[in-house]
Amino acid sequence: MDLALGLLATVTAVASALALYLASPNCGWRVAVRRGGLRIAAGALALLSLLVWAALSGVGAGLCAMLATWMLSALALPYLAWWTHARPAVDTRRLHPAAMPHAPLEND
């Protein structure tokens, strides 16, 4: 029973991180669904994961386990997208501050 609950908690945390990454404008994979729905699903999955982890090992340890699982997944997803040669849907060069024109200051 504990193994099944631990697996459920881990899978829901990974699915939550995946939904948040797919909702991000810097996502490397093309997403055809609405991003708002993905954010809501990510929040619900994160809450479910937290509740399952807390039921397994208590509130404090469950919170730490959920956050560790969630952040390891969130860290791995951009590297997985890079490894699969995905390109972000947004041109990130335009968002870089050096590429933006700036108004001259008084001492320029």
N, C-alpha and C positions, 0 to 999 in steps of 0.2 A: 504494500500500500504506500509506504513512504517513497519507494522508488518511482512509482507512477506519479505521485504528487510532485516529486522533485523534477521529474521529466516534464510534467505539465507546466510547472513554474518556469523552467528554463525555456521551453518552447514559446510560452507566451511573452517572456521578456525579449527573446530574439525577434519574434514577430512584431512586437511593439517598436523595437529599434529599426526594423526593416520598414515599417509603415512610416515612421518619422523620416527616415532617409529618402523614401520615395516621395514624400511630401515636400522635401527640400528643393529649392530652385537649383542647387548645385548637384543634384542627383545625376549620376553618370548614365543611368538607364533611362530610356524613354518611358514615360508614364502617360497612359491614355485616360486615366480616371481623374476625378476631381481631387485636388489636394486637400480641401477642407475636410472631406470625408475620411481621408487617410489620417489626418491629425486627430479626429475624434476617435477613430478606431485604435490609433496608437495609445491614446490616453486610457481608453477602456482596457486594452490589453495590459498596459503597465499596472493599472490598478488591480486587475485580476492576478497578475503575477505577484504583486506585493501581498495580496491577501493569502495566496497559496503559500508563499514563502513564510509569511508570519504564522500561518497555521502549522507549518512544519517545524519551525525552530524558534518561535517567539517573535515578538515585535522588533526588538533591536537587531538581533541576528538576521531576521527575515528582511529587514530594510537594507542591511549591508549586503546580503546575498543578492537581493533583487537589483540593487544599484550596480554591484560588481558585474553581474551577468548582463545587465542592460548596457553598461558603458563599454564592456569588452566587445559586445556585438556592434554597438554604434561606432567603435573605433575600427573594427574589421571591415565594415561594409564599404567605405570609400576605397580601401585597398583592393577589395574584391572587384569593385567596378573598374578600377584601374587595371587590374590583372586581366580582366576580360576585354580590355581595350575599349571601354565605353567612353563616350564624350558627354560632357554636361550639356543640358538643353539651353542654358544661359551662357552668353559670351562673357566669361569672367574677366577678360582683359578690359572690358569697358567699365567694370566695377572697381578696378584698381585705382587708388588715389593718384598715382603718378600720371595716369593717362587722362585724368580729368583736367580741364582748363581751370585756371584759378585767376582771380582778380589780382592785379598788382597791388602790393602794399605801398605805403608811403615811402619806405626806404628802398624800394626796388629800382 
